[in-house]
């Protein structure tokens, strides 16, 4: 187990709880029921703080720091519980079900929903002032575009936002849910865009952020794949007349790796990286307001 593998399967806002796998399985209802979701996992604050320090406070992650984290027994139990839940809820539709109901009941139309994976999810912890009733985070760690597509109706369309920001692809490149193809990735992006536009939701696509290696998939050489996907995303956005944010150029060094001052472990932005991203997305949102 390595830090990145742990991070991609967990949520920064719900990182850890001590449950037996048998108890969790017993709580899972069967068939079509009114509420298919078990109680949310509740994280011990101390470990959530440890993750924030590892990922978000700018510094290089040392081997000793990494080993201390990896050896945490509670973390291992949480990962087992997380993977057990994924077998019953592959797209993690339960993750935001209650909060989505609250947003709908409030009658407030969000200005923007951010759809994505851990890079989107962790943004809330790095910059909590950026999110709230008007800007809603719907990132889930470890997710690929087919999972996002399955929850797009519940987590985006049903909330009736003015804008959706889609930031996806890192975990498709890593193969988190199995092998895939560029065409599969493209089709999932197209489907989300078409759903949003059918409901008159403005779309902003984000480029796939840089990374030179995945600790959990060391055999993959992601740089040329990410670059090719970003060419397609830019061209598709231009063809469709939708927004596009080139995070890659702002975050990558000359080799295609994440700039070390903007990411602690080469995949997830730290606070400095998120500051760069916020500046770019605010510029794009300002363009929309001016139109």
C-alpha positions as CSV (number, residue, x, y, z in Angstrom):
1,X,0.0,0.0,0.0
2,X,1.3,3.5,-0.9
3,X,0.2,7.0,-0.1
4,X,-1.3,7.7,-3.6
5,X,-3.1,4.4,-3.6
6,X,-4.7,5.2,-0.3
7,X,-5.5,8.8,-1.4
8,X,-7.2,7.7,-4.6
9,X,-9.7,5.5,-2.7
10,X,-10.5,7.9,0.1
11,X,-12.2,11.2,0.7
12,X,-10.4,14.1,2.4
13,X,-13.7,15.0,4.2
14,X,-14.4,11.4,5.2
15,X,-11.0,9.8,5.4
16,X,-11.3,7.2,8.1
17,X,-13.6,5.2,10.4
18,X,-13.2,2.0,12.2
19,X,-15.9,-0.4,11.1
20,X,-15.8,-4.2,10.7
21,X,-16.4,-5.3,7.1
22,X,-19.1,-7.8,8.3
23,X,-21.0,-5.1,10.1
24,X,-21.0,-2.8,7.0
25,X,-22.2,-5.7,4.8
26,X,-25.0,-6.5,7.2
27,X,-26.2,-2.8,7.0
28,X,-26.4,-2.8,3.2
29,X,-30.0,-3.3,2.0
30,X,-30.9,-5.5,-1.0
31,X,-32.9,-4.7,-4.1
32,X,-34.8,-1.5,-4.9
33,X,-35.4,0.3,-1.7
34,X,-36.2,3.9,-0.7
35,X,-32.8,4.5,0.9
36,X,-30.1,2.1,-0.3
37,X,-27.3,4.0,1.5
38,X,-25.6,2.8,4.7
39,X,-24.6,5.4,7.3
40,X,-21.7,7.6,6.2
41,X,-18.2,6.8,7.3
42,X,-17.1,9.3,10.0
43,X,-13.4,10.2,10.0
44,X,-11.3,10.7,13.2
45,X,-10.2,14.3,12.9
46,X,-6.6,13.5,13.8
47,X,-6.1,11.4,10.7
48,X,-7.9,13.8,8.5
49,X,-5.5,16.5,9.7
50,X,-2.6,14.2,9.0
51,X,-3.7,13.8,5.4
52,X,-4.1,17.5,5.0
53,X,-0.6,18.0,6.2
54,X,0.8,15.3,3.9
55,X,-0.9,16.6,0.7
56,X,-1.8,20.2,1.2
57,X,0.8,21.9,3.2
58,X,3.6,22.5,0.7
59,X,6.6,20.3,1.4
60,X,8.2,17.1,0.0
61,X,6.8,14.0,1.5
62,X,9.7,12.1,3.2
63,X,9.9,8.3,3.3
64,X,9.6,8.4,7.1
65,X,6.4,10.5,6.9
66,X,5.0,8.2,4.3
67,X,5.8,5.0,6.3
68,X,4.2,6.4,9.5
69,X,1.0,7.0,7.5
70,X,1.0,3.7,5.7
71,X,1.4,1.7,8.9
72,X,-1.6,3.2,10.6
73,X,-3.9,0.3,11.4
74,X,-7.1,2.3,11.3
75,X,-6.3,3.5,7.8
76,X,-6.0,-0.1,6.6
77,X,-9.4,-0.9,8.1
78,X,-10.9,2.1,6.5
79,X,-9.6,1.1,3.1
80,X,-11.1,-2.4,3.4
81,X,-14.4,-0.8,4.3
82,X,-14.2,1.6,1.4
83,X,-13.5,-1.2,-1.1
84,X,-16.3,-3.3,0.3
85,X,-18.8,-0.4,-0.2
86,X,-17.6,0.1,-3.8
87,X,-18.7,-3.4,-4.6
88,X,-22.3,-2.4,-3.8
89,X,-22.1,1.2,-5.1
90,X,-19.6,1.3,-7.9
91,X,-20.3,4.9,-8.9
92,X,-20.6,6.0,-5.2
93,X,-24.1,7.4,-5.7
94,X,-24.5,7.3,-1.9
95,X,-21.6,9.8,-1.3
96,X,-23.6,13.0,-1.9
97,X,-27.2,11.7,-1.8
98,X,-28.1,13.4,1.5
99,X,-26.3,16.6,0.6
100,X,-28.0,16.7,-2.8
101,X,-31.4,16.4,-1.1
102,X,-30.5,19.3,1.1
103,X,-29.4,21.5,-1.8
104,X,-32.6,20.7,-3.8
105,X,-34.8,21.4,-0.7
106,X,-33.1,24.8,-0.2
107,X,-34.4,26.1,-3.5
108,X,-31.1,27.8,-4.1
109,X,-29.7,27.4,-7.5
110,X,-25.9,26.9,-7.3
111,X,-23.7,29.1,-9.5
112,X,-21.4,26.1,-10.2
113,X,-20.9,22.5,-9.4
114,X,-17.4,21.0,-9.7
115,X,-17.4,17.4,-10.9
116,X,-14.3,15.4,-10.6
117,X,-12.0,13.0,-8.7
118,X,-9.7,13.5,-5.7
119,X,-8.1,16.6,-7.3
120,X,-11.5,18.2,-7.2
121,X,-12.5,16.7,-3.9
122,X,-9.4,17.8,-2.0
123,X,-9.9,21.4,-3.3
124,X,-12.4,22.0,-0.6
125,X,-9.9,21.1,2.1
126,X,-7.2,23.2,0.5
127,X,-9.4,26.3,-0.1
128,X,-12.7,25.9,1.9
129,X,-13.6,29.6,1.4
130,X,-14.0,28.9,-2.4
131,X,-16.9,26.5,-1.9
132,X,-20.3,26.9,-0.2
133,X,-23.9,27.1,-1.1
134,X,-23.2,28.8,-4.5
135,X,-20.1,26.7,-5.5
136,X,-20.5,23.0,-4.8
137,X,-17.9,20.3,-4.8
138,X,-18.8,16.9,-6.1
139,X,-15.4,15.3,-6.4
140,X,-14.8,11.7,-5.3
141,X,-11.4,10.3,-4.8
142,X,-10.2,7.6,-7.2
143,X,-13.0,8.0,-9.7
144,X,-12.9,7.6,-13.5
145,X,-15.1,9.2,-16.1
146,X,-17.6,6.2,-16.4
147,X,-18.2,6.6,-12.7
148,X,-18.7,10.3,-13.0
149,X,-21.1,9.8,-15.9
150,X,-23.3,7.5,-13.8
151,X,-23.7,10.0,-11.0
152,X,-23.8,13.1,-13.3
153,X,-27.6,13.2,-13.2
154,X,-27.8,13.1,-9.4
155,X,-24.8,15.1,-8.5
156,X,-25.0,17.8,-11.2
157,X,-28.2,18.0,-13.3
158,X,-30.6,17.6,-10.4
159,X,-29.0,20.5,-8.6
160,X,-29.7,22.9,-11.5
161,X,-26.4,24.8,-11.5
162,X,-25.6,27.6,-13.9
163,X,-22.2,26.1,-14.6
164,X,-20.6,22.7,-14.3
165,X,-16.8,22.4,-14.2
166,X,-15.6,18.9,-15.3
167,X,-12.1,17.9,-14.2
168,X,-11.4,14.3,-15.0
169,X,-9.0,11.9,-16.6
170,X,-6.2,11.3,-14.1
171,X,-7.7,8.0,-12.9
172,X,-8.7,6.9,-16.4
173,X,-5.0,7.2,-17.4
174,X,-4.1,5.2,-14.3
175,X,-6.7,2.5,-15.1
176,X,-8.4,2.7,-11.7
177,X,-11.5,0.9,-13.0
178,X,-9.7,-1.2,-15.5
179,X,-8.3,-0.8,-19.0
180,X,-9.9,1.8,-21.2
181,X,-9.3,3.6,-24.5
182,X,-9.1,7.3,-25.6
183,X,-12.4,6.8,-27.3
184,X,-14.0,5.6,-24.1
185,X,-12.7,8.6,-22.3
186,X,-13.9,11.0,-25.0
187,X,-17.4,9.4,-25.1
188,X,-17.8,9.8,-21.4
189,X,-16.8,13.5,-21.6
190,X,-19.1,14.0,-24.5
191,X,-22.0,12.4,-22.7
192,X,-21.6,14.6,-19.6
193,X,-21.3,17.7,-21.8
194,X,-24.4,16.8,-23.8
195,X,-26.4,16.1,-20.6
196,X,-25.4,19.5,-19.2
197,X,-26.2,21.4,-22.4
198,X,-29.6,19.7,-22.7
199,X,-30.4,21.2,-19.3
200,X,-29.0,24.6,-20.2
201,X,-26.0,24.3,-17.9
202,X,-22.9,26.0,-19.1
203,X,-19.9,23.7,-19.3
204,X,-16.2,24.4,-18.4
205,X,-13.8,21.5,-19.1
206,X,-10.5,21.3,-17.3
207,X,-7.4,19.8,-18.8
208,X,-6.0,16.7,-17.2
209,X,-3.4,17.8,-14.6
210,X,0.2,16.7,-15.0
211,X,1.9,13.7,-13.4
212,X,5.0,11.8,-14.4
213,X,4.2,8.6,-12.5
214,X,1.5,6.8,-10.5
215,X,2.9,5.1,-7.5
216,X,0.1,2.5,-7.7
217,X,0.6,1.9,-11.4
218,X,4.4,2.3,-12.0
219,X,4.3,0.5,-15.3
220,X,2.2,3.3,-16.8
221,X,4.0,6.2,-18.5
222,X,1.3,8.9,-18.2
223,X,3.0,12.0,-19.7
224,X,2.3,11.4,-23.5
225,X,-1.2,10.0,-22.7
226,X,-2.2,13.0,-20.7
227,X,-0.8,15.3,-23.3
228,X,-2.8,13.6,-26.0
229,X,-6.0,13.7,-24.0
230,X,-5.5,17.4,-23.4
231,X,-5.1,18.1,-27.1
232,X,-8.5,16.4,-27.6
233,X,-10.1,18.2,-24.7
234,X,-9.0,21.6,-26.0
235,X,-10.1,20.9,-29.6
236,X,-13.4,19.4,-28.5
237,X,-14.1,22.5,-26.3
238,X,-13.3,24.8,-29.2
239,X,-15.6,22.8,-31.5
240,X,-18.5,22.9,-29.1
241,X,-18.0,26.5,-28.0
242,X,-17.6,25.6,-24.3
243,X,-15.1,26.7,-21.8
244,X,-11.6,25.1,-21.4
245,X,-9.0,25.7,-18.7
246,X,-5.5,24.7,-19.4
247,X,-4.4,23.7,-15.9
248,X,-1.7,21.4,-17.4
249,X,0.5,24.3,-18.8
250,X,0.3,26.2,-15.5
251,X,1.1,23.2,-13.3
252,X,3.6,21.1,-15.4
253,X,7.4,21.4,-15.6
254,X,9.3,20.9,-18.9
255,X,9.2,17.1,-18.5
256,X,5.5,16.8,-18.0
257,X,5.7,16.2,-14.2
258,X,3.9,18.3,-11.6
259,X,6.0,21.2,-10.6
260,X,7.5,20.2,-7.2
261,X,6.5,23.5,-5.5
262,X,2.8,22.9,-6.5
263,X,2.4,19.2,-5.5
264,X,3.9,17.3,-2.6
265,X,3.7,13.8,-4.1
266,X,3.4,14.5,-7.8
267,X,-0.3,13.8,-8.4
268,X,-2.3,16.1,-6.2
269,X,-1.9,19.8,-5.9
270,X,-0.9,21.3,-2.6
271,X,-2.2,24.6,-1.4
272,X,0.1,26.5,-3.8
273,X,-1.2,24.4,-6.7
274,X,-4.8,25.0,-5.8
275,X,-4.1,28.8,-5.7
276,X,-2.9,28.6,-9.3
277,X,-6.0,26.6,-10.2
278,X,-8.4,28.9,-8.5
279,X,-6.9,31.9,-10.3
280,X,-7.5,30.1,-13.6
281,X,-11.0,29.0,-12.9
282,X,-12.0,32.5,-11.6
283,X,-10.8,34.0,-14.8
284,X,-12.9,31.6,-16.8
285,X,-16.0,32.3,-14.7
286,X,-15.4,36.0,-15.1
287,X,-15.5,35.6,-18.9
288,X,-18.9,33.9,-18.6
289,X,-20.3,36.7,-16.5
290,X,-19.0,39.2,-19.0
291,X,-20.8,37.5,-21.9
